[in-house]
Amino acid sequence: MFAIAGSFLSGPSNATRPDLDDRAGRRLNLPDTPDNYSNPDWPDHFARSADRLDNTPEDNPITDHGATLGRVLFYDPTLSSSGNTSCASCHQQKLAFTDDERLSIGHRGETVARNSMSLINVRFYQRGRFFWDERARTLEDQVLMPIIDPIEMGHQLPALTSQLQNDPIYPSLFEKAFGDREINQDRIAKALSQFVRSIVSYRAKYDIGRAAVDDISQPFPNFTPEENRGKQVFLGQGRCANCHFSNGVPTRLADGRRPVRQNAFFHMLRPVANGIDIDGPDVDQGVGGFNGVDLDMGRFKSPSLRNIEVTAPYMHDGRFETLYEVVEHYNWSVKPHPNLGGSLRVASTDGLAIRETDKDALIAFLKTLTDHALLSDPKYSDPFVDAR
């Protein structure tokens, strides 16, 4: 392992650069050879759908050095103007890269407007848009927006670029990632995006079971009877798979066959209105509130269901504290809304009538999506070591 200590490298003195005072004791603990971010060993059920759903742009492929730089930036609180809030403050590894606040807390202690979304598997959201209201067209756009948001991190990009250029930690990392020591806004965005896209969940109990059978409808040999029952509810009466197994291809192929739905990523293909509110002027309108389109009013992007066991509270405003509340919402509490999808429209009228034991089973199945290896993997952890 090697360490980079700001006080051991040349540069302007702290006396002439007060903004370096809070960095003098920081060290990085990174491996001599960068971790593998660019060539993960995905199971077959991932690989079969990954290329079709991957939103990685051609001009920003994941590299090991690029993602390593992104990891350092992600955990660095000096990306906020107050120096006390990093991207990881609201996207904590142990919580599947979200936090446990109903509404996340900004760098001055103020609450933001919405709950923090998990960053798990964002690489495989085919539309490639981000935030609950999809106001960011790409991940490269998204990663910079919290930095400049006055509540979240409150920095200015020109000032940040200059700051990083004069921070002893960064020039060598940018050189390894991009070939020279230039630091600019585009490279900051690309490095952060590479790290975020590398956060892929594929080592859960579910994945072990899926690899052991030919078809997802078969019982998984590593599941308990309750977990297998919950999987049946997910695929059947609960209608969860109708949305969360979207595959990004037409409903029918040219020869009339129905395509096999992906069952790896647990993303919804597009934003939906899920009936947690009726339509009205006093509710958050989500995507429609951003773009003004009537058909998008009340629609929100949904994060992946992976690791949902640790991402409470739930929904864009964190209103549900438990998975039971989420399941019960879809079971009996879907409110009528003009933009509800077909399955949810039926649920709003008749409910799903899932029995109590089957609700428990469904929750047990959802917990098999927890990737404990990812939640503790050192290559996604905080690389800073406090040397003071």
C-alpha positions as CSV (number, residue, x, y, z in Angstrom):
1,M,0.0,0.0,0.0
2,F,1.1,3.6,-0.5
3,A,0.2,6.8,1.3
4,I,0.0,10.3,0.0
5,A,0.5,12.9,2.7
6,G,-0.2,16.5,1.9
7,S,2.4,17.8,4.3
8,F,5.2,15.8,2.6
9,L,4.6,17.2,-1.0
10,S,5.7,20.5,-2.4
11,G,3.3,23.3,-3.0
12,P,2.2,26.7,-1.6
13,S,2.7,26.9,2.1
14,N,-0.2,26.8,4.5
15,A,0.6,30.3,5.5
16,T,-0.2,31.6,2.0
17,R,-3.0,29.1,1.3
18,P,-5.4,29.0,4.3
19,D,-7.6,26.6,2.4
20,L,-5.0,23.9,2.7
21,D,-5.0,24.1,6.5
22,D,-7.7,21.5,6.9
23,R,-6.0,19.1,4.5
24,A,-2.5,19.1,6.0
25,G,-3.1,15.9,8.0
26,R,-4.9,13.9,5.3
27,R,-3.5,10.8,3.9
28,L,-4.7,8.4,1.2
29,N,-4.5,4.7,1.7
30,L,-4.6,3.1,-1.8
31,P,-3.2,-0.1,-3.2
32,D,0.0,0.0,-5.3
33,T,-1.9,-1.6,-8.1
34,P,-5.3,-0.1,-8.6
35,D,-8.4,-2.2,-7.7
36,N,-10.3,-3.8,-10.5
37,Y,-13.2,-1.6,-11.4
38,S,-13.1,-2.1,-15.2
39,N,-13.4,-5.9,-15.6
40,P,-15.8,-7.4,-13.0
41,D,-16.6,-11.1,-13.0
42,W,-20.4,-10.9,-13.5
43,P,-22.6,-14.0,-13.4
44,D,-24.3,-15.1,-16.6
45,H,-27.7,-13.6,-15.7
46,F,-25.9,-10.2,-15.5
47,A,-23.8,-10.5,-18.6
48,R,-26.8,-11.5,-20.7
49,S,-28.5,-8.1,-20.3
50,A,-25.7,-5.8,-19.2
51,D,-24.7,-4.5,-22.7
52,R,-28.3,-3.7,-23.6
53,L,-29.0,-1.7,-20.5
54,D,-25.5,-0.1,-19.8
55,N,-25.6,3.7,-20.0
56,T,-21.8,4.2,-20.0
57,P,-20.9,6.7,-22.7
58,E,-18.3,5.9,-25.3
59,D,-16.1,8.8,-24.2
60,N,-16.0,7.7,-20.5
61,P,-15.4,4.0,-20.1
62,I,-14.5,2.8,-16.7
63,T,-10.8,2.5,-16.0
64,D,-9.1,1.3,-12.8
65,H,-7.2,4.6,-12.4
66,G,-10.2,6.7,-13.3
67,A,-12.5,5.0,-10.8
68,T,-9.8,5.2,-8.2
69,L,-9.7,9.0,-8.7
70,G,-13.5,9.0,-8.6
71,R,-13.4,7.1,-5.3
72,V,-11.1,9.7,-3.7
73,L,-13.3,12.6,-5.0
74,F,-16.4,10.8,-3.8
75,Y,-15.1,10.7,-0.2
76,D,-13.5,14.1,-0.1
77,P,-15.4,16.6,2.1
78,T,-13.4,19.5,0.6
79,L,-15.6,19.2,-2.4
80,S,-18.1,21.1,-0.3
81,S,-17.5,24.8,0.4
82,S,-17.7,24.2,4.2
83,G,-15.2,21.3,4.0
84,N,-17.5,19.0,6.0
85,T,-19.7,17.2,3.5
86,S,-18.7,14.7,0.8
87,C,-20.7,12.7,-1.7
88,A,-20.4,9.8,0.7
89,S,-22.1,11.8,3.4
90,C,-25.5,11.1,1.8
91,H,-24.4,7.9,-0.1
92,Q,-22.9,5.6,2.6
93,Q,-21.5,2.3,1.5
94,K,-23.0,0.3,4.5
95,L,-26.4,1.7,3.5
96,A,-26.1,0.7,-0.2
97,F,-24.9,4.2,-1.0
98,T,-27.8,6.1,0.4
99,D,-28.4,7.4,4.0
100,D,-31.0,6.7,6.7
101,E,-32.5,10.2,6.7
102,R,-36.0,10.9,5.5
103,L,-34.6,14.0,3.8
104,S,-30.9,14.2,3.4
105,I,-28.9,16.8,5.2
106,G,-26.8,19.5,3.4
107,H,-23.4,20.9,4.3
108,R,-24.9,23.6,6.6
109,G,-27.3,21.3,8.3
110,E,-30.3,22.2,6.1
111,T,-32.6,19.4,4.7
112,V,-32.8,18.9,1.0
113,A,-36.1,18.5,-0.8
114,R,-36.0,14.7,-1.3
115,N,-34.7,11.4,0.1
116,S,-31.2,10.3,-1.1
117,M,-31.4,7.7,-3.8
118,S,-29.2,4.6,-3.7
119,L,-26.4,4.5,-6.3
120,I,-26.5,0.8,-6.7
121,N,-26.5,-0.4,-10.3
122,V,-27.2,3.1,-11.7
123,R,-25.0,2.0,-14.6
124,F,-27.9,-0.2,-15.8
125,Y,-30.7,2.3,-15.9
126,Q,-31.1,2.4,-19.6
127,R,-32.4,5.9,-19.9
128,G,-29.3,7.2,-18.3
129,R,-31.1,10.0,-16.5
130,F,-30.8,10.8,-12.8
131,F,-32.5,12.2,-9.7
132,W,-36.0,11.4,-8.8
133,D,-37.3,13.9,-11.4
134,E,-34.7,12.9,-14.0
135,R,-33.5,16.5,-14.3
136,A,-29.9,15.3,-15.0
137,R,-29.6,13.9,-18.5
138,T,-26.5,11.9,-17.8
139,L,-24.5,10.7,-14.8
140,E,-21.7,13.0,-15.8
141,D,-24.2,15.9,-15.4
142,Q,-25.6,14.5,-12.2
143,V,-22.4,14.1,-10.2
144,L,-21.6,17.8,-10.4
145,M,-25.1,19.1,-9.5
146,P,-24.9,18.3,-5.7
147,I,-21.5,20.0,-5.6
148,I,-22.9,23.3,-6.7
149,D,-26.2,23.0,-5.0
150,P,-26.3,25.7,-2.3
151,I,-27.9,23.4,0.2
152,E,-26.1,20.1,-0.6
153,M,-22.4,21.1,-0.9
154,G,-22.4,24.7,-1.9
155,H,-19.2,24.9,-4.0
156,Q,-18.4,26.6,-7.3
157,L,-16.8,24.6,-10.0
158,P,-14.1,27.1,-11.1
159,A,-13.1,27.5,-7.5
160,L,-13.1,23.7,-6.9
161,T,-11.0,23.1,-10.0
162,S,-8.4,25.6,-8.8
163,Q,-8.5,24.1,-5.3
164,L,-7.9,20.6,-6.5
165,Q,-5.1,21.7,-8.8
166,N,-3.3,23.1,-5.7
167,D,-4.1,20.2,-3.5
168,P,-1.0,17.9,-3.3
169,I,-3.2,14.8,-3.3
170,Y,-4.8,15.3,-6.8
171,P,-2.4,16.1,-9.7
172,S,-0.8,12.7,-9.7
173,L,-4.2,11.0,-9.5
174,F,-5.5,12.9,-12.5
175,E,-2.3,12.1,-14.4
176,K,-2.8,8.4,-13.8
177,A,-6.4,8.6,-14.8
178,F,-6.2,10.9,-17.8
179,G,-2.5,11.0,-18.9
180,D,-1.6,14.4,-17.6
181,R,-2.0,16.6,-14.5
182,E,-4.6,18.9,-15.9
183,I,-7.7,19.2,-13.6
184,N,-10.9,20.5,-15.1
185,Q,-14.7,20.2,-14.7
186,D,-15.1,17.5,-17.4
187,R,-12.5,15.3,-15.8
188,I,-13.9,15.7,-12.3
189,A,-17.3,14.6,-13.7
190,K,-15.9,11.7,-15.6
191,A,-13.9,10.3,-12.7
192,L,-16.8,10.5,-10.3
193,S,-19.1,8.9,-12.9
194,Q,-16.6,6.0,-13.4
195,F,-16.6,5.3,-9.7
196,V,-20.4,5.5,-9.3
197,R,-20.9,3.3,-12.4
198,S,-18.5,0.7,-10.9
199,I,-20.8,0.2,-7.9
200,V,-22.5,-2.9,-9.1
201,S,-24.4,-5.4,-6.9
202,Y,-24.2,-9.0,-8.1
203,R,-23.1,-11.1,-5.1
204,A,-26.3,-11.4,-3.1
205,K,-28.0,-14.6,-2.0
206,Y,-30.4,-14.1,-4.9
207,D,-27.5,-14.2,-7.4
208,I,-26.2,-17.4,-6.0
209,G,-29.6,-19.0,-6.3
210,R,-30.2,-17.7,-9.8
211,A,-26.9,-19.1,-11.0
212,A,-28.0,-22.6,-9.7
213,V,-31.2,-22.9,-11.9
214,D,-32.1,-22.7,-15.5
215,D,-35.1,-20.5,-15.1
216,I,-36.0,-17.9,-12.4
217,S,-39.4,-19.6,-11.8
218,Q,-37.7,-22.7,-10.5
219,P,-37.1,-22.9,-6.7
220,F,-33.7,-21.6,-5.7
221,P,-31.8,-24.4,-3.8
222,N,-30.2,-21.9,-1.4
223,F,-33.5,-20.3,-0.5
224,T,-35.7,-21.1,2.5
225,P,-39.3,-22.2,1.7
226,E,-40.4,-18.7,2.7
227,E,-38.0,-17.0,0.4
228,N,-39.0,-19.2,-2.5
229,R,-42.6,-18.4,-1.8
230,G,-41.8,-14.7,-1.7
231,K,-40.1,-15.0,-5.1
232,Q,-43.4,-16.6,-6.4
233,V,-45.3,-13.6,-5.0
234,F,-42.8,-11.2,-6.6
235,L,-43.3,-12.9,-10.0
236,G,-47.0,-13.5,-9.7
237,Q,-49.7,-12.0,-7.5
238,G,-47.6,-9.1,-6.3
239,R,-46.9,-8.1,-10.0
240,C,-43.6,-6.6,-8.9
241,A,-41.7,-8.2,-11.8
242,N,-44.0,-6.5,-14.3
243,C,-42.1,-3.3,-13.6
244,H,-38.8,-4.3,-11.9
245,F,-37.8,-6.8,-14.6
246,S,-38.1,-4.4,-17.5
247,N,-35.8,-5.4,-20.3
248,G,-35.6,-2.4,-22.6
249,V,-36.8,-4.2,-25.7
250,P,-40.2,-4.2,-27.4
251,T,-43.0,-6.1,-25.8
252,R,-42.9,-8.6,-28.8
253,L,-40.1,-9.4,-31.1
254,A,-40.4,-9.2,-34.9
255,D,-41.4,-12.9,-35.0
256,G,-44.1,-12.4,-32.5
257,R,-42.3,-14.0,-29.5
258,R,-42.2,-12.3,-26.1
259,P,-38.6,-11.5,-25.2
260,V,-37.2,-12.9,-22.0
261,R,-37.2,-10.2,-19.3
262,Q,-33.9,-9.5,-17.6
263,N,-33.9,-10.5,-13.9
264,A,-30.6,-9.1,-12.8
265,F,-30.9,-5.4,-12.1
266,F,-34.3,-4.8,-10.5
267,H,-34.6,-1.4,-12.2
268,M,-37.8,0.1,-13.6
269,L,-37.4,1.0,-17.2
270,R,-38.9,4.5,-16.9
271,P,-40.4,6.8,-14.2
272,V,-43.9,5.9,-12.9
273,A,-46.7,7.3,-10.8
274,N,-47.0,4.8,-8.0
275,G,-50.1,6.1,-6.3
276,I,-48.6,7.3,-3.1
277,D,-50.4,10.7,-3.7
278,I,-53.4,11.8,-5.6
279,D,-52.8,14.5,-8.2
280,G,-53.0,18.1,-7.0
281,P,-51.1,21.4,-6.8
282,D,-49.7,20.7,-3.3
283,V,-47.8,17.5,-4.0
284,D,-44.4,16.9,-5.5
285,Q,-45.0,16.3,-9.2
286,G,-41.6,14.6,-9.9
287,V,-40.6,14.4,-13.5
288,G,-43.7,16.5,-14.6
289,G,-42.8,19.2,-12.1
290,F,-39.4,19.5,-13.9
291,N,-40.4,19.2,-17.5
292,G,-44.0,20.5,-17.4
293,V,-45.4,17.6,-19.3
294,D,-48.9,16.5,-18.1
295,L,-48.3,12.8,-18.7
296,D,-45.2,13.0,-16.5
297,M,-47.0,14.6,-13.5
298,G,-46.6,12.5,-10.4
299,R,-44.0,10.2,-12.1
300,F,-40.7,9.5,-10.3
301,K,-37.6,7.5,-11.2
302,S,-37.3,4.4,-9.0
303,P,-33.9,3.1,-7.6
304,S,-33.0,-0.5,-8.0
305,L,-34.6,-2.9,-5.5
306,R,-31.2,-4.4,-4.8
307,N,-30.1,-3.9,-1.2
308,I,-33.5,-2.5,-0.4
309,E,-33.3,-4.1,3.1
310,V,-30.7,-1.4,4.1
311,T,-32.0,1.7,2.2
312,A,-34.9,2.8,4.5
313,P,-36.7,5.1,4.6
314,Y,-38.4,4.7,1.3
315,M,-40.0,6.7,-1.5
316,H,-38.9,10.2,-2.8
317,D,-39.9,11.8,0.5
318,G,-38.9,9.0,2.8
319,R,-42.4,8.6,4.1
320,F,-42.3,4.8,4.6
321,E,-39.9,3.6,7.4
322,T,-40.2,-0.2,6.7
323,L,-40.5,-2.6,3.9
324,Y,-43.8,-3.8,5.4
325,E,-45.2,-0.3,4.8
326,V,-44.0,-0.3,1.2
327,V,-45.6,-3.7,0.5
328,E,-48.8,-2.7,2.2
329,H,-49.0,0.4,0.1
330,Y,-49.1,-1.6,-3.1
331,N,-51.3,-4.2,-1.5
332,W,-54.2,-1.9,-0.5
333,S,-53.2,1.8,-0.5
334,V,-52.5,2.8,-4.1
335,K,-54.3,6.1,-4.7
336,P,-56.0,6.9,-8.0
337,H,-53.9,9.1,-10.2
338,P,-54.4,9.9,-13.9
339,N,-50.9,8.7,-14.7
340,L,-51.0,5.3,-13.0
341,G,-49.8,2.4,-15.1
342,G,-52.0,-0.6,-15.9
343,S,-51.1,-2.9,-13.0
344,L,-51.2,-0.1,-10.5
345,R,-54.5,1.2,-11.9
346,V,-56.0,-2.3,-11.1
347,A,-54.4,-2.2,-7.6
348,S,-55.9,1.2,-6.9
349,T,-59.3,-0.1,-7.7
350,D,-59.3,-3.7,-6.3
351,G,-56.1,-4.0,-4.3
352,L,-53.8,-7.0,-4.6
353,A,-55.2,-8.9,-1.6
354,I,-51.9,-10.5,-0.7
355,R,-52.2,-12.5,2.5
356,E,-50.2,-11.6,5.6
357,T,-48.0,-14.7,5.3
358,D,-47.3,-13.9,1.7
359,K,-46.4,-10.3,2.5
360,D,-43.9,-11.7,5.0
361,A,-42.6,-14.0,2.3
362,L,-42.3,-11.2,-0.2
363,I,-40.2,-9.2,2.3
364,A,-38.0,-12.2,3.0
365,F,-37.4,-12.5,-0.8
366,L,-36.5,-8.8,-1.1
367,K,-33.9,-9.3,1.7
368,T,-32.2,-11.9,-0.5
369,L,-31.2,-9.0,-2.7
370,T,-28.8,-7.7,-0.1
371,D,-25.2,-7.8,-1.3
372,H,-23.3,-7.9,1.9
373,A,-20.0,-8.2,0.0
374,L,-20.6,-4.9,-1.7
375,L,-21.6,-3.2,1.5
376,S,-18.1,-3.9,3.0
377,D,-15.9,-4.2,-0.1
378,P,-12.7,-2.2,0.6
379,K,-12.5,-0.9,-3.0
380,Y,-15.7,1.1,-2.4
381,S,-14.7,2.4,1.1
382,D,-13.3,5.7,2.3
383,P,-9.7,5.9,1.1
384,F,-8.8,8.8,3.5
385,V,-6.8,8.1,6.7
386,D,-6.7,10.7,9.4
387,A,-3.0,11.2,10.2
388,R,-3.5,13.8,12.9
